[in-house]
Amino acid sequence: MKRLERIRLALDEALSPVELEVIDESHLHAGHSGAREGGETHYRVVVISAAFVEKSRVARERLVHALLAEEFASGLHALSIKARAPNEQP
Amino acid sequence: MTDSPTVERIKQHVSGNDVMLFMKGTPVFPQCGFSAAVVQILNHMGVKFGSTDVLVDPEIRQGVKEFSNWPTVPQLYVKGEFVGGCDILREMFETGELEEFFNQAGIEREAV
């Protein structure tokens, strides 16, 4: 399974998101620090979930980081996160 | 338990600068788009900040991730508190929260 699918699966299972978008942006960073042959290093996620209600920005990102700890340990280099609760404006 | 020398150094950076940025590259020559974005926001707001280039210091690079339980760089600290990385700062800047945050923290700013 590719990292994109693993990220998607991990967030989907744990957060039951109403919206989830995972985008591989590794190609945009080819040649930069952290980029590796084969890509799978830079991702962007947009996730809307009730799990974020009443949580600070830092707490939201920490939650996502924790769910993806294995990915960070295996070469995930950068993750841009937009984490919203369902009742919040974009 | 005593802190490792690396943690000690991180603490010194964080306590020695009201606004402290761990980044890749330098404010003049950022080596990563996310670090560059944070520098741009801070400069735009006229905030003076200290910075460390984690690319030339592998111990700090690894240590700062463990220090705040935050897996990526850049990382911004204000008055000793971890504020966030690029996404958080960008969002706070766009909503005006960052302005308010710096004001409340009593961070001096230059007119820009």
N, CA and C atoms of all chains as a GROMACS GRO file, in nm:
protein
  606
    1MET      N    1   0.085  -0.119   0.000
    1MET     CA    2   0.000   0.000   0.000
    1MET      C    3   0.089   0.124   0.000
    2LYS      N    4   0.051   0.220  -0.079
    2LYS     CA    5   0.132   0.343  -0.084
    2LYS      C    6   0.105   0.429   0.039
    3ARG      N    7   0.200   0.518   0.064
    3ARG     CA    8   0.188   0.601   0.184
    3ARG      C    9   0.059   0.683   0.180
    4LEU      N   10   0.024   0.730   0.064
    4LEU     CA   11  -0.098   0.811   0.052
    4LEU      C   12  -0.220   0.733   0.103
    5GLU      N   13  -0.226   0.608   0.066
    5GLU     CA   14  -0.341   0.526   0.109
    5GLU      C   15  -0.333   0.496   0.258
    6ARG      N   16  -0.211   0.473   0.307
    6ARG     CA   17  -0.197   0.445   0.451
    6ARG      C   18  -0.238   0.566   0.533
    7ILE      N   19  -0.199   0.685   0.488
    7ILE     CA   20  -0.237   0.808   0.559
    7ILE      C   21  -0.389   0.821   0.561
    8ARG      N   22  -0.444   0.801   0.445
    8ARG     CA   23  -0.588   0.814   0.429
    8ARG      C   24  -0.662   0.717   0.523
    9LEU      N   25  -0.614   0.593   0.522
    9LEU     CA   26  -0.677   0.488   0.601
    9LEU      C   27  -0.667   0.519   0.751
   10ALA      N   28  -0.547   0.559   0.794
   10ALA     CA   29  -0.524   0.585   0.937
   10ALA      C   30  -0.613   0.698   0.986
   11LEU      N   31  -0.624   0.805   0.906
   11LEU     CA   32  -0.704   0.920   0.948
   11LEU      C   33  -0.853   0.886   0.941
   12ASP      N   34  -0.889   0.813   0.838
   12ASP     CA   35  -1.029   0.777   0.818
   12ASP      C   36  -1.079   0.690   0.934
   13GLU      N   37  -0.999   0.593   0.973
   13GLU     CA   38  -1.039   0.502   1.081
   13GLU      C   39  -1.049   0.573   1.214
   14ALA      N   40  -0.951   0.657   1.242
   14ALA     CA   41  -0.943   0.715   1.376
   14ALA      C   42  -1.033   0.838   1.394
   15LEU      N   43  -1.055   0.912   1.287
   15LEU     CA   44  -1.123   1.041   1.302
   15LEU      C   45  -1.265   1.043   1.245
   16SER      N   46  -1.305   0.938   1.177
   16SER     CA   47  -1.435   0.936   1.109
   16SER      C   48  -1.466   1.072   1.046
   17PRO      N   49  -1.381   1.120   0.958
   17PRO     CA   50  -1.397   1.256   0.906
   17PRO      C   51  -1.521   1.271   0.817
   18VAL      N   52  -1.578   1.389   0.819
   18VAL     CA   53  -1.686   1.418   0.724
   18VAL      C   54  -1.625   1.457   0.590
   19GLU      N   55  -1.500   1.501   0.595
   19GLU     CA   56  -1.428   1.530   0.471
   19GLU      C   57  -1.282   1.498   0.493
   20LEU      N   58  -1.224   1.433   0.395
   20LEU     CA   59  -1.082   1.398   0.406
   20LEU      C   60  -1.018   1.402   0.269
   21GLU      N   61  -0.912   1.480   0.261
   21GLU     CA   62  -0.840   1.492   0.135
   21GLU      C   63  -0.692   1.474   0.167
   22VAL      N   64  -0.629   1.384   0.097
   22VAL     CA   65  -0.485   1.363   0.116
   22VAL      C   66  -0.418   1.381  -0.019
   23ILE      N   67  -0.322   1.472  -0.024
   23ILE     CA   68  -0.258   1.504  -0.152
   23ILE      C   69  -0.107   1.483  -0.140
   24ASP      N   70  -0.054   1.409  -0.235
   24ASP     CA   71   0.091   1.388  -0.239
   24ASP      C   72   0.155   1.504  -0.315
   25GLU      N   73   0.235   1.582  -0.244
   25GLU     CA   74   0.301   1.696  -0.308
   25GLU      C   75   0.450   1.676  -0.319
   26SER      N   76   0.491   1.551  -0.309
   26SER     CA   77   0.636   1.522  -0.308
   26SER      C   78   0.707   1.576  -0.432
   27HIS      N   79   0.638   1.567  -0.546
   27HIS     CA   80   0.702   1.611  -0.671
   27HIS      C   81   0.737   1.760  -0.668
   28LEU      N   82   0.663   1.837  -0.586
   28LEU     CA   83   0.691   1.982  -0.578
   28LEU      C   84   0.822   2.009  -0.504
   29HIS      N   85   0.868   1.908  -0.432
   29HIS     CA   86   0.986   1.928  -0.347
   29HIS      C   87   1.104   1.846  -0.394
   30ALA      N   88   1.095   1.788  -0.512
   30ALA     CA   89   1.205   1.706  -0.562
   30ALA      C   90   1.335   1.786  -0.558
   31GLY      N   91   1.439   1.727  -0.503
   31GLY     CA   92   1.568   1.795  -0.498
   31GLY      C   93   1.589   1.877  -0.373
   32HIS      N   94   1.483   1.902  -0.296
   32HIS     CA   95   1.499   1.978  -0.171
   32HIS      C   96   1.544   1.885  -0.060
   33SER      N   97   1.579   1.946   0.053
   33SER     CA   98   1.615   1.864   0.168
   33SER      C   99   1.494   1.782   0.208
   34GLY      N  100   1.516   1.657   0.239
   34GLY     CA  101   1.406   1.572   0.282
   34GLY      C  102   1.343   1.496   0.168
   35ALA      N  103   1.361   1.543   0.045
   35ALA     CA  104   1.306   1.471  -0.068
   35ALA      C  105   1.391   1.345  -0.089
   36ARG      N  106   1.326   1.238  -0.130
   36ARG     CA  107   1.398   1.114  -0.153
   36ARG      C  108   1.362   1.061  -0.291
   37GLU      N  109   1.448   0.975  -0.338
   37GLU     CA  110   1.415   0.908  -0.463
   37GLU      C  111   1.285   0.831  -0.441
   38GLY      N  112   1.196   0.837  -0.536
   38GLY     CA  113   1.070   0.764  -0.519
   38GLY      C  114   0.963   0.847  -0.452
   39GLY      N  115   0.999   0.966  -0.404
   39GLY     CA  116   0.897   1.056  -0.350
   39GLY      C  117   0.840   1.007  -0.217
   40GLU      N  118   0.708   1.026  -0.200
   40GLU     CA  119   0.637   0.988  -0.076
   40GLU      C  120   0.695   1.057   0.047
   41THR      N  121   0.727   1.185   0.033
   41THR     CA  122   0.787   1.258   0.145
   41THR      C  123   0.703   1.377   0.192
   42HIS      N  124   0.634   1.442   0.098
   42HIS     CA  125   0.562   1.566   0.130
   42HIS      C  126   0.414   1.549   0.099
   43TYR      N  127   0.331   1.573   0.200
   43TYR     CA  128   0.187   1.555   0.182
   43TYR      C  129   0.110   1.674   0.240
   44ARG      N  130  -0.012   1.686   0.191
   44ARG     CA  131  -0.103   1.787   0.244
   44ARG      C  132  -0.234   1.716   0.277
   45VAL      N  133  -0.287   1.741   0.395
   45VAL     CA  134  -0.417   1.683   0.427
   45VAL      C  135  -0.514   1.792   0.468
   46VAL      N  136  -0.636   1.773   0.424
   46VAL     CA  137  -0.746   1.856   0.470
   46VAL      C  138  -0.843   1.760   0.536
   47VAL      N  139  -0.870   1.782   0.663
   47VAL     CA  140  -0.957   1.688   0.734
   47VAL      C  141  -1.055   1.764   0.821
   48ILE      N  142  -1.181   1.729   0.802
   48ILE     CA  143  -1.287   1.790   0.882
   48ILE      C  144  -1.348   1.679   0.966
   49SER      N  145  -1.340   1.696   1.097
   49SER     CA  146  -1.385   1.588   1.185
   49SER      C  147  -1.435   1.644   1.317
   50ALA      N  148  -1.533   1.576   1.374
   50ALA     CA  149  -1.584   1.615   1.505
   50ALA      C  150  -1.478   1.594   1.613
   51ALA      N  151  -1.377   1.514   1.582
   51ALA     CA  152  -1.270   1.490   1.679
   51ALA      C  153  -1.194   1.619   1.714
   52PHE      N  154  -1.209   1.723   1.630
   52PHE     CA  155  -1.134   1.847   1.653
   52PHE      C  156  -1.212   1.952   1.732
   53VAL      N  157  -1.336   1.923   1.761
   53VAL     CA  158  -1.418   2.021   1.833
   53VAL      C  159  -1.352   2.056   1.966
   54GLU      N  160  -1.346   2.185   1.994
   54GLU     CA  161  -1.292   2.233   2.123
   54GLU      C  162  -1.143   2.205   2.140
   55LYS      N  163  -1.074   2.171   2.032
   55LYS     CA  164  -0.930   2.147   2.044
   55LYS      C  165  -0.853   2.263   1.982
   56SER      N  166  -0.740   2.296   2.043
   56SER     CA  167  -0.654   2.403   1.990
   56SER      C  168  -0.590   2.357   1.860
   57ARG      N  169  -0.533   2.452   1.789
   57ARG     CA  170  -0.464   2.418   1.664
   57ARG      C  171  -0.351   2.318   1.688
   58VAL      N  172  -0.275   2.346   1.794
   58VAL     CA  173  -0.162   2.258   1.823
   58VAL      C  174  -0.213   2.118   1.858
   59ALA      N  175  -0.319   2.111   1.937
   59ALA     CA  176  -0.373   1.980   1.977
   59ALA      C  177  -0.425   1.903   1.855
   60ARG      N  178  -0.486   1.974   1.762
   60ARG     CA  179  -0.537   1.908   1.642
   60ARG      C  180  -0.424   1.847   1.560
   61GLU      N  181  -0.320   1.928   1.542
   61GLU     CA  182  -0.209   1.876   1.461
   61GLU      C  183  -0.138   1.762   1.534
   62ARG      N  184  -0.128   1.775   1.666
   62ARG     CA  185  -0.063   1.667   1.742
   62ARG      C  186  -0.140   1.536   1.726
   63LEU      N  187  -0.271   1.547   1.726
   63LEU     CA  188  -0.355   1.429   1.708
   63LEU      C  189  -0.325   1.364   1.573
   64VAL      N  190  -0.319   1.444   1.469
   64VAL     CA  191  -0.289   1.391   1.335
   64VAL      C  192  -0.146   1.333   1.331
   65HIS      N  193  -0.052   1.407   1.390
   65HIS     CA  194   0.086   1.357   1.393
   65HIS      C  195   0.092   1.220   1.461
   66ALA      N  196   0.022   1.209   1.573
   66ALA     CA  197   0.028   1.084   1.650
   66ALA      C  198  -0.027   0.968   1.568
   67LEU      N  199  -0.133   0.994   1.493
   67LEU     CA  200  -0.193   0.887   1.412
   67LEU      C  201  -0.100   0.845   1.299
   68LEU      N  202  -0.009   0.934   1.262
   68LEU     CA  203   0.081   0.906   1.151
   68LEU      C  204   0.226   0.887   1.196
   69ALA      N  205   0.243   0.853   1.323
   69ALA     CA  206   0.378   0.840   1.379
   69ALA      C  207   0.463   0.743   1.298
   70GLU      N  208   0.404   0.633   1.257
   70GLU     CA  209   0.481   0.533   1.180
   70GLU      C  210   0.528   0.591   1.047
   71GLU      N  211   0.447   0.675   0.990
   71GLU     CA  212   0.485   0.736   0.861
   71GLU      C  213   0.601   0.833   0.880
   72PHE      N  214   0.594   0.913   0.988
   72PHE     CA  215   0.705   1.005   1.015
   72PHE      C  216   0.834   0.926   1.040
   73ALA      N  217   0.819   0.810   1.104
   73ALA     CA  218   0.937   0.729   1.135
   73ALA      C  219   0.994   0.662   1.011
   74SER      N  220   0.916   0.659   0.903
   74SER     CA  221   0.961   0.586   0.785
   74SER      C  222   0.974   0.676   0.662
   75GLY      N  223   1.007   0.804   0.685
   75GLY     CA  224   1.043   0.888   0.571
   75GLY      C  225   0.945   0.998   0.534
   76LEU      N  226   0.829   1.002   0.602
   76LEU     CA  227   0.740   1.116   0.579
   76LEU      C  228   0.810   1.240   0.634
   77HIS      N  229   0.826   1.340   0.551
   77HIS     CA  230   0.914   1.451   0.586
   77HIS      C  231   0.835   1.578   0.618
   78ALA      N  232   0.731   1.602   0.544
   78ALA     CA  233   0.654   1.724   0.566
   78ALA      C  234   0.506   1.695   0.548
   79LEU      N  235   0.428   1.748   0.639
   79LEU     CA  236   0.284   1.727   0.633
   79LEU      C  237   0.215   1.860   0.663
   80SER      N  238   0.148   1.910   0.562
   80SER     CA  239   0.073   2.033   0.581
   80SER      C  240  -0.069   1.993   0.620
   81ILE      N  241  -0.117   2.050   0.730
   81ILE     CA  242  -0.245   2.002   0.784
   81ILE      C  243  -0.346   2.115   0.795
   82LYS      N  244  -0.462   2.093   0.741
   82LYS     CA  245  -0.576   2.179   0.768
   82LYS      C  246  -0.677   2.093   0.842
   83ALA      N  247  -0.695   2.121   0.969
   83ALA     CA  248  -0.784   2.039   1.052
   83ALA      C  249  -0.896   2.127   1.105
   84ARG      N  250  -1.018   2.096   1.064
   84ARG     CA  251  -1.131   2.178   1.108
   84ARG      C  252  -1.238   2.092   1.173
   85ALA      N  253  -1.311   2.155   1.262
   85ALA     CA  254  -1.430   2.090   1.317
   85ALA      C  255  -1.544   2.119   1.219
   86PRO      N  256  -1.646   2.033   1.216
   86PRO     CA  257  -1.752   2.046   1.116
   86PRO      C  258  -1.825   2.181   1.119
   87ASN      N  259  -1.832   2.244   1.236
   87ASN     CA  260  -1.910   2.368   1.246
   87ASN      C  261  -1.828   2.493   1.216
   88GLU      N  262  -1.702   2.476   1.175
   88GLU     CA  263  -1.616   2.593   1.152
   88GLU      C  264  -1.612   2.633   1.005
   89GLN      N  265  -1.595   2.762   0.986
   89GLN     CA  266  -1.581   2.814   0.850
   89GLN      C  267  -1.442   2.779   0.796
   90PRO      N  268  -1.431   2.759   0.667
   90PRO     CA  269  -1.300   2.731   0.610
   90PRO      C  270  -1.206   2.850   0.629
   91MET      N  271   1.634   1.374   3.714
   91MET     CA  272   1.687   1.349   3.580
   91MET      C  273   1.743   1.479   3.523
   92THR      N  274   1.864   1.471   3.469
   92THR     CA  275   1.920   1.591   3.408
   92THR      C  276   1.896   1.587   3.257
   93ASP      N  277   1.885   1.704   3.201
   93ASP     CA  278   1.862   1.714   3.058
   93ASP      C  279   1.989   1.680   2.982
   94SER      N  280   1.972   1.628   2.863
   94SER     CA  281   2.088   1.604   2.777
   94SER      C  282   2.144   1.739   2.733
   95PRO      N  283   2.271   1.740   2.690
   95PRO     CA  284   2.329   1.867   2.644
   95PRO      C  285   2.247   1.931   2.531
   96THR      N  286   2.189   1.847   2.446
   96THR     CA  287   2.109   1.902   2.336
   96THR      C  288   1.985   1.972   2.388
   97VAL      N  289   1.917   1.908   2.482
   97VAL     CA  290   1.798   1.970   2.539
   97VAL      C  291   1.836   2.101   2.609
   98GLU      N  292   1.950   2.099   2.680
   98GLU     CA  293   1.999   2.221   2.744
   98GLU      C  294   2.017   2.334   2.641
   99ARG      N  295   2.076   2.300   2.528
   99ARG     CA  296   2.100   2.401   2.424
   99ARG      C  297   1.968   2.452   2.368
  100ILE      N  298   1.873   2.362   2.347
  100ILE     CA  299   1.743   2.405   2.296
  100ILE      C  300   1.678   2.500   2.397
  101LYS      N  301   1.686   2.462   2.523
  101LYS     CA  302   1.626   2.547   2.627
  101LYS      C  303   1.691   2.685   2.632
  102GLN      N  304   1.822   2.687   2.611
  102GLN     CA  305   1.890   2.816   2.612
  102GLN      C  306   1.843   2.905   2.497
  103HIS      N  307   1.828   2.843   2.381
  103HIS     CA  308   1.776   2.919   2.266
  103HIS      C  309   1.637   2.975   2.298
  104VAL      N  310   1.553   2.888   2.351
  104VAL     CA  311   1.413   2.923   2.373
  104VAL      C  312   1.400   3.028   2.484
  105SER      N  313   1.482   3.015   2.588
  105SER     CA  314   1.470   3.112   2.697
  105SER      C  315   1.545   3.241   2.667
  106GLY      N  316   1.641   3.233   2.574
  106GLY     CA  317   1.721   3.351   2.543
  106GLY      C  318   1.658   3.444   2.439
  107ASN      N  319   1.552   3.398   2.377
  107ASN     CA  320   1.486   3.478   2.273
  107ASN      C  321   1.335   3.477   2.295
  108ASP      N  322   1.278   3.595   2.310
  108ASP     CA  323   1.132   3.601   2.327
  108ASP      C  324   1.061   3.534   2.211
  109VAL      N  325   1.115   3.554   2.092
  109VAL     CA  326   1.060   3.486   1.974
  109VAL      C  327   1.174   3.407   1.912
  110MET      N  328   1.158   3.277   1.910
  110MET     CA  329   1.266   3.188   1.864
  110MET      C  330   1.216   3.094   1.757
  111LEU      N  331   1.287   3.094   1.645
  111LEU     CA  332   1.246   3.009   1.533
  111LEU      C  333   1.354   2.905   1.504
  112PHE      N  334   1.316   2.778   1.510
  112PHE     CA  335   1.402   2.670   1.461
  112PHE      C  336   1.362   2.648   1.316
  113MET      N  337   1.458   2.660   1.227
  113MET     CA  338   1.423   2.660   1.085
  113MET      C  339   1.532   2.590   1.003
  114LYS      N  340   1.503   2.574   0.875
  114LYS     CA  341   1.603   2.522   0.782
  114LYS      C  342   1.658   2.639   0.702
  115GLY      N  343   1.790   2.658   0.714
  115GLY     CA  344   1.852   2.774   0.652
  115GLY      C  345   1.850   2.891   0.749
  116THR      N  346   1.871   3.010   0.695
  116THR     CA  347   1.875   3.130   0.778
  116THR      C  348   1.762   3.224   0.732
  117PRO      N  349   1.728   3.322   0.816
  117PRO     CA  350   1.622   3.415   0.773
  117PRO      C  351   1.650   3.479   0.637
  118VAL      N  352   1.778   3.502   0.607
  118VAL     CA  353   1.812   3.563   0.478
  118VAL      C  354   1.808   3.460   0.366
  119PHE      N  355   1.854   3.339   0.397
  119PHE     CA  356   1.852   3.231   0.296
  119PHE      C  357   1.783   3.106   0.350
  120PRO      N  358   1.650   3.110   0.358
  120PRO     CA  359   1.579   2.990   0.404
  120PRO      C  360   1.601   2.877   0.303
  121GLN      N  361   1.610   2.754   0.354
  121GLN     CA  362   1.636   2.640   0.267
  121GLN      C  363   1.512   2.554   0.248
  122CYS      N  364   1.397   2.607   0.286
  122CYS     CA  365   1.276   2.527   0.279
  122CYS      C  366   1.158   2.623   0.271
  123GLY      N  367   1.062   2.589   0.190
  123GLY     CA  368   0.949   2.680   0.169
  123GLY      C  369   0.869   2.708   0.294
  124PHE      N  370   0.858   2.609   0.382
  124PHE     CA  371   0.780   2.627   0.504
  124PHE      C  372   0.851   2.722   0.599
  125SER      N  373   0.983   2.705   0.609
  125SER     CA  374   1.062   2.798   0.692
  125SER      C  375   1.055   2.939   0.633
  126ALA      N  376   1.065   2.947   0.502
  126ALA     CA  377   1.061   3.078   0.436
  126ALA      C  378   0.929   3.149   0.465
  127ALA      N  379   0.820   3.073   0.465
  127ALA     CA  380   0.689   3.133   0.488
  127ALA      C  381   0.679   3.193   0.628
  128VAL      N  382   0.735   3.122   0.726
  128VAL     CA  383   0.729   3.173   0.864
  128VAL      C  384   0.815   3.299   0.877
  129VAL      N  385   0.934   3.297   0.819
  129VAL     CA  386   1.021   3.415   0.822
  129VAL      C  387   0.949   3.534   0.760
  130GLN      N  388   0.883   3.508   0.650
  130GLN     CA  389   0.813   3.616   0.580
  130GLN      C  390   0.703   3.678   0.667
  131ILE      N  391   0.631   3.594   0.737
  131ILE     CA  392   0.525   3.644   0.826
  131ILE      C  393   0.585   3.728   0.938
  132LEU      N  394   0.690   3.676   1.000
  132LEU     CA  395   0.751   3.748   1.113
  132LEU      C  396   0.809   3.882   1.066
  133ASN      N  397   0.876   3.881   0.952
  133ASN     CA  398   0.931   4.005   0.898
  133ASN      C  399   0.821   4.104   0.864
  134HIS      N  400   0.715   4.051   0.805
  134HIS     CA  401   0.603   4.135   0.766
  134HIS      C  402   0.542   4.205   0.888
  135MET      N  403   0.543   4.134   1.001
  135MET     CA  404   0.484   4.190   1.122
  135MET      C  405   0.584   4.271   1.202
  136GLY      N  406   0.709   4.276   1.154
  136GLY     CA  407   0.809   4.355   1.224
  136GLY      C  408   0.852   4.294   1.356
  137VAL      N  409   0.842   4.164   1.366
  137VAL     CA  410   0.880   4.095   1.489
  137VAL      C  411   1.027   4.056   1.481
  138LYS      N  412   1.102   4.093   1.584
  138LYS     CA  413   1.241   4.050   1.591
  138LYS      C  414   1.246   3.909   1.646
  139PHE      N  415   1.329   3.826   1.586
  139PHE     CA  416   1.334   3.689   1.635
  139PHE      C  417   1.475   3.631   1.626
  140GLY      N  418   1.500   3.537   1.715
  140GLY     CA  419   1.622   3.459   1.708
  140GLY      C  420   1.596   3.336   1.622
  141SER      N  421   1.701   3.281   1.563
  141SER     CA  422   1.679   3.162   1.482
  141SER      C  423   1.799   3.069   1.488
  142THR      N  424   1.771   2.944   1.465
  142THR     CA  425   1.877   2.844   1.454
  142THR      C  426   1.851   2.762   1.329
  143ASP      N  427   1.960   2.738   1.255
  143ASP     CA  428   1.951   2.658   1.134
  143ASP      C  429   1.973   2.511   1.171
  144VAL      N  430   1.867   2.432   1.167
  144VAL     CA  431   1.880   2.292   1.209
  144VAL      C  432   1.959   2.209   1.108
  145LEU      N  433   1.972   2.260   0.986
  145LEU     CA  434   2.044   2.182   0.885
  145LEU      C  435   2.194   2.173   0.917
  146VAL      N  436   2.246   2.270   0.990
  146VAL     CA  437   2.388   2.264   1.024
  146VAL      C  438   2.408   2.206   1.163
  147ASP      N  439   2.302   2.164   1.226
  147ASP     CA  440   2.312   2.111   1.362
  147ASP      C  441   2.219   1.991   1.379
  148PRO      N  442   2.267   1.872   1.338
  148PRO     CA  443   2.181   1.754   1.339
  148PRO      C  444   2.124   1.720   1.477
  149GLU      N  445   2.200   1.750   1.581
  149GLU     CA  446   2.150   1.718   1.716
  149GLU      C  447   2.029   1.803   1.750
  150ILE      N  448   2.037   1.930   1.717
  150ILE     CA  449   1.924   2.019   1.742
  150ILE      C  450   1.807   1.978   1.652
  151ARG      N  451   1.840   1.941   1.530
  151ARG     CA  452   1.735   1.904   1.435
  151ARG      C  453   1.651   1.789   1.490
  152GLN      N  454   1.717   1.688   1.543
  152GLN     CA  455   1.645   1.575   1.601
  152GLN      C  456   1.585   1.615   1.736
  153GLY      N  457   1.666   1.685   1.815
  153GLY     CA  458   1.626   1.717   1.952
  153GLY      C  459   1.502   1.803   1.960
  154VAL      N  460   1.489   1.897   1.866
  154VAL     CA  461   1.378   1.991   1.876
  154VAL      C  462   1.245   1.919   1.844
  155LYS      N  463   1.254   1.811   1.768
  155LYS     CA  464   1.133   1.733   1.741
  155LYS      C  465   1.083   1.664   1.866
  156GLU      N  466   1.179   1.614   1.943
  156GLU     CA  467   1.142   1.546   2.068
  156GLU      C  468   1.104   1.647   2.176
  157PHE      N  469   1.172   1.760   2.173
  157PHE     CA  470   1.152   1.863   2.276
  157PHE      C  471   1.005   1.903   2.286
  158SER      N  472   0.942   1.922   2.172
  158SER     CA  473   0.803   1.967   2.172
  158SER      C  474   0.707   1.860   2.123
  159ASN      N  475   0.758   1.738   2.105
  159ASN     CA  476   0.674   1.633   2.052
  159ASN      C  477   0.604   1.683   1.925
  160TRP      N  478   0.687   1.732   1.835
  160TRP     CA  479   0.638   1.790   1.710
  160TRP      C  480   0.733   1.744   1.600
  161PRO      N  481   0.684   1.671   1.500
  161PRO     CA  482   0.777   1.598   1.414
  161PRO      C  483   0.843   1.679   1.302
  162THR      N  484   0.807   1.805   1.289
  162THR     CA  485   0.859   1.880   1.174
  162THR      C  486   0.919   2.014   1.214
  163VAL      N  487   0.995   2.069   1.124
  163VAL     CA  488   1.056   2.203   1.135
  163VAL      C  489   0.998   2.283   1.018
  164PRO      N  490   0.967   2.409   1.029
  164PRO     CA  491   0.999   2.503   1.137
  164PRO      C  492   0.912   2.486   1.262
  165GLN      N  493   0.966   2.540   1.371
  165GLN     CA  494   0.894   2.547   1.498
  165GLN      C  495   0.916   2.685   1.558
  166LEU      N  496   0.808   2.747   1.601
  166LEU     CA  497   0.820   2.880   1.662
  166LEU      C  498   0.785   2.875   1.811
  167TYR      N  499   0.869   2.941   1.889
  167TYR     CA  500   0.845   2.952   2.034
  167TYR      C  501   0.835   3.099   2.070
  168VAL      N  502   0.738   3.132   2.152
  168VAL     CA  503   0.723   3.269   2.199
  168VAL      C  504   0.719   3.268   2.351
  169LYS      N  505   0.811   3.341   2.410
  169LYS     CA  506   0.826   3.346   2.556
  169LYS      C  507   0.829   3.206   2.614
  170GLY      N  508   0.902   3.119   2.551
  170GLY     CA  509   0.922   2.986   2.604
  170GLY      C  510   0.816   2.884   2.567
  171GLU      N  511   0.707   2.931   2.506
  171GLU     CA  512   0.598   2.839   2.472
  171GLU      C  513   0.602   2.803   2.325
  172PHE      N  514   0.578   2.678   2.295
  172PHE     CA  515   0.568   2.634   2.157
  172PHE      C  516   0.436   2.686   2.098
  173VAL      N  517   0.446   2.755   1.986
  173VAL     CA  518   0.325   2.811   1.923
  173VAL      C  519   0.278   2.726   1.807
  174GLY      N  520   0.371   2.678   1.726
  174GLY     CA  521   0.330   2.594   1.615
  174GLY      C  522   0.431   2.595   1.502
  175GLY      N  523   0.390   2.530   1.395
  175GLY     CA  524   0.471   2.526   1.274
  175GLY      C  525   0.411   2.616   1.168
  176CYS      N  526   0.445   2.589   1.045
  176CYS     CA  527   0.408   2.677   0.935
  176CYS      C  528   0.256   2.691   0.918
  177ASP      N  529   0.185   2.579   0.919
  177ASP     CA  530   0.039   2.585   0.897
  177ASP      C  531  -0.031   2.670   1.001
  178ILE      N  532   0.008   2.645   1.126
  178ILE     CA  533  -0.058   2.715   1.238
  178ILE      C  534  -0.029   2.864   1.230
  179LEU      N  535   0.097   2.899   1.203
  179LEU     CA  536   0.131   3.041   1.197
  179LEU      C  537   0.062   3.109   1.081
  180ARG      N  538   0.056   3.038   0.970
  180ARG     CA  539  -0.010   3.096   0.853
  180ARG      C  540  -0.158   3.122   0.882
  181GLU      N  541  -0.222   3.023   0.942
  181GLU     CA  542  -0.365   3.041   0.974
  181GLU      C  543  -0.386   3.152   1.076
  182MET      N  544  -0.300   3.155   1.177
  182MET     CA  545  -0.314   3.259   1.280
  182MET      C  546  -0.290   3.398   1.221
  183PHE      N  547  -0.197   3.404   1.126
  183PHE     CA  548  -0.168   3.532   1.062
  183PHE      C  549  -0.289   3.576   0.979
  184GLU      N  550  -0.344   3.483   0.903
  184GLU     CA  551  -0.455   3.518   0.814
  184GLU      C  552  -0.579   3.562   0.891
  185THR      N  553  -0.602   3.503   1.007
  185THR     CA  554  -0.722   3.539   1.082
  185THR      C  555  -0.700   3.658   1.175
  186GLY      N  556  -0.575   3.706   1.185
  186GLY     CA  557  -0.546   3.817   1.274
  186GLY      C  558  -0.514   3.774   1.416
  187GLU      N  559  -0.524   3.644   1.442
  187GLU     CA  560  -0.494   3.593   1.577
  187GLU      C  561  -0.349   3.616   1.616
  188LEU      N  562  -0.261   3.609   1.517
  188LEU     CA  563  -0.118   3.619   1.548
  188LEU      C  564  -0.084   3.759   1.597
  189GLU      N  565  -0.146   3.857   1.533
  189GLU     CA  566  -0.130   3.996   1.574
  189GLU      C  567  -0.168   4.013   1.721
  190GLU      N  568  -0.283   3.961   1.753
  190GLU     CA  569  -0.334   3.970   1.890
  190GLU      C  570  -0.244   3.893   1.986
  191PHE      N  571  -0.200   3.778   1.940
  191PHE     CA  572  -0.114   3.693   2.022
  191PHE      C  573   0.016   3.765   2.058
  192PHE      N  574   0.080   3.826   1.959
  192PHE     CA  575   0.205   3.897   1.986
  192PHE      C  576   0.180   4.018   2.077
  193ASN      N  577   0.070   4.085   2.055
  193ASN     CA  578   0.038   4.199   2.141
  193ASN      C  579   0.020   4.155   2.286
  194GLN      N  580  -0.055   4.048   2.303
  194GLN     CA  581  -0.081   4.000   2.439
  194GLN      C  582   0.045   3.948   2.506
  195ALA      N  583   0.133   3.889   2.425
  195ALA     CA  584   0.257   3.835   2.480
  195ALA      C  585   0.358   3.948   2.508
  196GLY      N  586   0.323   4.069   2.465
  196GLY     CA  587   0.410   4.184   2.488
  196GLY      C  588   0.535   4.181   2.402
  197ILE      N  589   0.522   4.128   2.281
  197ILE     CA  590   0.637   4.121   2.190
  197ILE      C  591   0.652   4.254   2.117
  198GLU      N  592   0.772   4.308   2.126
  198GLU     CA  593   0.798   4.436   2.059
  198GLU      C  594   0.798   4.419   1.908
  199ARG      N  595   0.745   4.520   1.843
  199ARG     CA  596   0.744   4.513   1.697
  199ARG      C  597   0.789   4.645   1.638
  200GLU      N  598   0.857   4.632   1.525
  200GLU     CA  599   0.900   4.752   1.456
  200GLU      C  600   0.798   4.784   1.348
  201ALA      N  601   0.786   4.913   1.322
  201ALA     CA  602   0.700   4.952   1.212
  201ALA      C  603   0.764   4.904   1.083
  202VAL      N  604   0.685   4.845   0.994
  202VAL     CA  605   0.742   4.799   0.867
  202VAL      C  606   0.670   4.863   0.750
   0.00000   0.00000   0.00000
